[in-house]
Amino acid sequence: MGNCYGYAPPLNGIEWHEAFELYQATPQYAKINEGMSLSEFQFIYFWEYFHRLWARLMGFVFIIPFVVFWRKGWLDKPLMRRLGITVLLAAVVASFGWIMVASGLIERPWVNAYKLTMHLSLACILYSYLLWATFTVFQPQPSRFPHQVLKTWAKVISVVTAVQIVLGGIMSGAKAGLFYPTWPDMNGAFIPEVLLKSELWNVDNLINYDATLFLPALIHILHRSTAYLLAIMVLYFVWRLLKQDINALTRRAGYLLVSMLVIQVLLGIITVVNCLGAVPVLWGVLHQAGAIFLLSAVLFVDYQLLKK
């Protein structure tokens, strides 16, 4: 939607009509939502405004206690440094948020998939860093884990999880689910025909991803394949982990990881098969939330195994 009105929402009928007229001048209205009613516009405005308001509120919720705790001397130097980095990361995330939103005001009727993915990736980095800092406060010294092979597996799983979240961001931004709403095949084929045409493998089809089916098909294949790979890796890793002599917290971390993996895979399948003509918002949101919970479980396992 972009910034259709300003920092404050429309407060009366005249302001709502003015905001609606601004929105009607955008590519999104002309190419997707032409003919929508004012009440429908108010619905999408609410969620856009709520997202921005929530982000600003998070800033105040963080900054005010941070300053108070700092002035009272309740933060040691290591935690102070971590929280300072958190503030800087939050500023970067917010900046890329505006860059992402602005990309939907030019030619495309929705935000650029790659910029959306960058915003998502930075947000996940911020979340991961803050969660890790939280672990250090509540569990300063986890038990040492001596099994180097499983430590390596944990690191690899973390990388694959990060790649999968990036692929999911591109899937969402390109609305790729709408083109192949079937599982386990993709509209009757396991490798779409468009990917077998060598002339389509070029940079232009990656940049102008909404001009052909090439990127939706490619990102589908990569996202599904990475999901299968991650599932196999996690199941094998946790099986090996639970065979070791480990403490109760690490054992619970393994069970949590498997549980979130199964839930996320099921949510992904349900989301895809319900992409019939329109993206199923509820299932899409649950799938995105599942990605954050899965990332949290991966980080929790990493902390138990890798924290020195």
N, C-alpha and C positions, 0 to 999 in steps of 0.2 A: 504493500500500500504506500510505503514511503511516508513522508511527513505531509499529510493532506491538510493539516490545520495548524498545529503548533504544539507547544508544551502542555497546554491545558486542553481538555476535550471540549467539544461543542457543548454549550450549556442551555441552548434554547433552539426552537425550531428554525429560526433564521440562520443561526450558526451551523446547524446540521445541514441545511440546504446548501450553504456556501461550501462546506467541506465536501459534500457530495459532488458538487460541480467541479471542484478541484480533482477529485478522484476520477470523474468522467473524462478528464483530459489525459489520463494515463493510458499506456499501452495495455495494462491489465484489464481495464474496463472495456476498451475497444475490441480486444481479441478474445476475452474469456467471459466477462460478466456484463456485456451489453444488454440493457433492458432490465437489470436487477432493480429491485425496489429499494426505497430508502431504509426500510427495516432490515433488509438483507445487508445493506452497506453498514448499518449500525452494528450488526453482529460481527462482521469481520473487523470493523474498527475497534470494537471492544477488545478482541483478542490481541490485536497489534498493540493497542495502547496499554493493555494489562501487562504484556510482555516487557515493554519499555519501563513502565512504572515499577514493576517487580524488580527489574535490574537496578534501577536507581535506589529503590528501597534497600536492596541487598548491600549497596554501597554504604548507606547510612548505618545499617545494622552492624556492618563490619567496622567502619571507621570510628564511630563514636566510642564503642567499648575499647577499641585498639588504643585510642588516645588516652582514655581514662586509665587503662591498665598500665600504659607506658609511664604516665605521670606519677602513678602510685608505686612504680618500681616492681610490678608484679610479673614482668616479662624478663626472662634471662636473655643473654645475648644470642644464643643459637635460635631460640624461638622468635626473638625480635627480628632477626635476619630473615627467617622463613616467612614471617608475616609481612615484612617489607616487600619481599619478592612477590608475595601474593597480591599486594596492592598494585604493583607494576604489571603483573600478568592480567589483572582485572581491567586495567586501563587499555591494554592491548586488545583484549577480547571486545571491549566496548567499541573501540575504534574500528575493528573489523566488522562489528555488527552494523555500523552505519555504512561502511563500504558495501556490505552485502545488500542492505536495503536499497541503497542508491542504484544498484545494478538492475533493479526491477523497474526503474523509472525511465529507462532509455528505449531500447528496442524490444526486448523480451517482455512478455506479460507477467513473468515471475522472476524471482531473483536468480542470478547466475549460480548454477549447481556447484561450480568449483569454489566460488566465494562463500557460498553457504557452507560447504565442507570445511573450508579454512576456518570459518567462524566456529563451527562445531568442534573441530580439532583443537583449536585454542581453548575453547571452553572446557573440553575434556582434560587438557593439560593443566589448566587452572584447578579444576576439580580434583584431579589426581594429586597435585602438589599439596593442596590443602588437606586432603584426606590423609596423605602420608604424614603431614605435620601433626594431624590429630592422633594418628597411631603413636607417634613418638611421645605425645603427652600422656596418653592413657596406658601405654606399655613401653616405657623407656628402654628396657633391655629384654627383648624376647630371647627365648632359649636358643643356644647355638645349634645350627643344623649342619651336620658334617658331610652329608651326602652330596658330593660335587656334581654328579650326573643329574640328579633331580634339580639341583640349583640351575643347571644349564637349561633343563627342560622348562623350568619356571620362567626363565628369561625369554626363551623362544616363544612360549605361549603368550607372554606379555606383548611381544612384537606382533605376533599374528593377530591378537585381539585388537591392537591399535590399527593395523591395516584393515581389518574387517569393519571397524567403526568408520574409517575413512571411506571405504567402499559403500557402506550404508548411507553415508552423507550424500555421495554422488547419486546413489539410487534414488534417494528422496528428492534431491534437487532437480534431477532430470525426469522425475515422475516415471521411472522405468517400469515400475510395477504395472502400470496401465497397459503396457504393450504385451506382456507375457504373464497373464493372470492364471497360470496353471502350475501344478507341481505333481510329480517330480520332473515331468517333461516341460518344455517351453513351447506351448501351442502345438503339441504333437511331436516335437523333435527335441533331442537332448543337446544338439548344437544347431542353433538357428541358421538357416541358409544364408542370411545376410553376412554372417561371419566367414563364410567359405568363399566369398568373392574378394579376390586379392586387390582389385581396384579400389575397394572401399577402405582399405587399410591405409589411411593417410591422416595427416595432422588436421586438415580442414574438417573432417568428420568428427574429430574429437573436440574441436573448438565450437563448431556449429552443430552441436549434438542433437538439436531438435529438428534438423533438416532431413535426417534419415533415421532408420532403425538401428544403425550400426552401434552407436554408444549404448542405447538401452539394452541391446542384446549382449554386448560385451560386458557391461557392468553387471548384468544379471548372471552371466556365466561366472565371472570372477567372484561376485558376492556369494553365490551358492557354493562354489567350489571351496572357497575359503572357509565357509561355515562347516562343510563336511570335514575339511582338514582339521579345523579347530576342535570339532567334536571328537574326532579320533584321538587327537593329541591329548586333550583334557582327560578323556576316559582312561587312556593308557597311563598318563601321568598320575592321576589320583589313585588308580589301582596299585601302581608302584609305591606311591606315597603311603597308602594305608597299610602296606605290608611292613613298613619300617617301624621301629620303636620310637614313636613320637608322642608328644604330650597331647592332652585333651584339646587344647585350643587349636593346635595345628590340624588335628584330626577333624575338628568341626569346620575349619577353614576348607579342607578338602571336600567334605560333604556339601558345604555351601556352594562351592565352585561347580560341582556336578549338578546340583539342583538348579542353579541359575542358568547353566548351559542348556539343560533340557527345556526349561521354561522359555528361554529366548529362541531356541530352535522352533518350538511349537508356535510361538507368537509370530515368527517370521513366515512360517508356512501359512498360517491363518490370514496374515496381512496380505500376502501375495494372491491367494485364491479369492480374496474378497475385493480385489482391484478390478471390478467389473464396471467400466465406464467412469468411475470416479474413485479417488483414493479414499479408503475407509479410515476416516480421521481417528476414530477411537482406537482401532487396532494399530494404526500407524503410531499413535502416541504411546500406546502400551509397548510396542516393539522398541521404540526409541528409549523409553524408560527402562526396559529390560536390558538394553545395551549398557546403560549407566550402572545398573545393579550388577551386571556381569563384570564390567570393568572394576567395580568395587571389590567383588569377590576375588578377582585376579590379583589386585593390589594387596588384599588382605593375606592371601597366600604368599605373595612375594615378601611381604613384611616379615612373616613368620620364618621364611627360609633364607632371605637375603640380607636382612638388616644386620649390620655388624655392630 
